[in-house]
Amino acid sequence: MIKSKQIGFLLFMVFIAGILFPVFSEAQNFPPYQKYEGPLKPGMEITRENFDQYSFELKKLLMPSKFQWYAMGITEGLVTMPIGEARQCSLSKGQINATLKYKGTARISANNQLENWTAGVPFPEPKNSLELAWDANPTIYRAGHSDDCVQPSAFALYRGTRYEKRFVWNLYNRQCRGRMDIPPLGDLPSFTNGGISQKESLLVFEPHEVRGFIQLRIRYWAVDKPDSCYGYIPTIRRIRRLTGSDLTDPLLGSDCVPDDFEAWRQKLDDKMEFRILECRDFLVPRTYIGSKNKPPYDYRKHGPCVQAISEFRTLWVMEVTLKDPDYVYSKRLFYINATPFDEKGDFLIYWGENFDLKGRLWRAGGFAVHYDNGEGFRTLNNWIYMNVRSNHYSMMDNFKPCYDPPEHFHKVLPLKEDQAFSIKGLLRRAR
């Protein structure tokens, strides 16, 4: 009798362990915080003259690809790296209120689908890497803007520090689900009736030979439903449907890849696996409040670099293994703000690194300058895209932030659907 009870108890424990072990295992994959204790401190400045002295320390504090980029800029005398005190900038009031209101309701299903989410950060206190992935993924939270955005930008292309050419575009983005700041709030009919979570388009104005190039991308909420993407090619005057491989091809000869927008525009799917590798201090660009305070970018003076203040910030290093042999990357690394939500944390991806199918570092990119209008509305003021192996760079300069001054964007937003998210409407703008 005692033996049968013992066997029953053991079977019960095995059953419980089978249920709970994956949860415990996942919950324990957040590594301990590693504080930087080296000689670099706020108030110092890295220059061409002292770069060799501090290069070993910079390798600890910069991502490998970012070190390559910064080392080039500093040693060539294009920029210096002043280090300042860290500044915290919170999310917008709408994002904060929605996060607090719906805290604890969101869940993730077996196929990585986010469920029971209404608005705000789904997991303000993430317990595992998959929850962190949803907090950071631009499907529901975008680093550069809120519910609607228009972003005029110029891209300067460089081979090393040698300028090649540039192109100019407008990028339009609309959140169709969980809108928190710009009316109409909540879910739009395009989501409730069609399952669309986001719409994004871009329209090229310069140079003349590609003026009128258009790309329109429609993102569906379901992780198992691929995005719809269309392109208008002005040279042949035709619209064609783009495939998944088109979203990993560089645009117009640049290093800018649609699936690398904001580091991670690739659709989160059920094949991905997530792991937190580290939690430690890095040097990242300061968040400048108000566009008048941000450092100016002059491509003739700074090349593919920006003269900006860096600051210490604690980041999670998240590895995403893709498990898709047909995709161009085998894995991605994302460097995510680890400041807790209740301390003005925002789960922002500061940098991304992408590896080819042989596991070699290939493409990378992230913030060169981060900007906030003072009300939690962010703009990708300067963003660098780079091909690590070819030493080729594309610097995006957002020369006219749509959120600054704060009262201005209400004159521009919300976007008009027929003008910003239809081929005909975008063509009329191009002409």
Buried (B, 14 or more C-beta within 10 A) or exposed (E): EEEEEEEEEEEEEEEEEEEEEEEEEBBEBBBEEEEBEEEBEEEBEBBBEEBEEBBEBBEBBBBEBBBBBBBBBBEEEBBBBBBBEBBEBBBBEBBBBBBEEBBEEBEBEEEBBBEEBBBBBBBBEBBBBBBBBBBBBBBBBBBBBBBBBBBBBBBBBBEEBEBEEBBBBBBBBBBBBBBBBBEEBBBBEBBEEEBBBBBBBBBBBBEEEBBBBBBBBBBBBEBEEBBBBBBBEBEEEEEEEBEBEBBBEBBBBBBBBBBBBBBBBBBBBEEBEBBBEBBBBBBBBBBBBBBEEBBEBEBEEBBBBBBBBBBBBBBBBBBBBBEBEEBBBBBBBBBBBBBEBEEBBBBBBBBBBBBBBEEEBBBBBBBBBBBBBEBBBBBBBBBBBBBBEEBBBBBBBBBBBBBBEEEEBEEEBBBEEEBBBBBEBBBEBBE
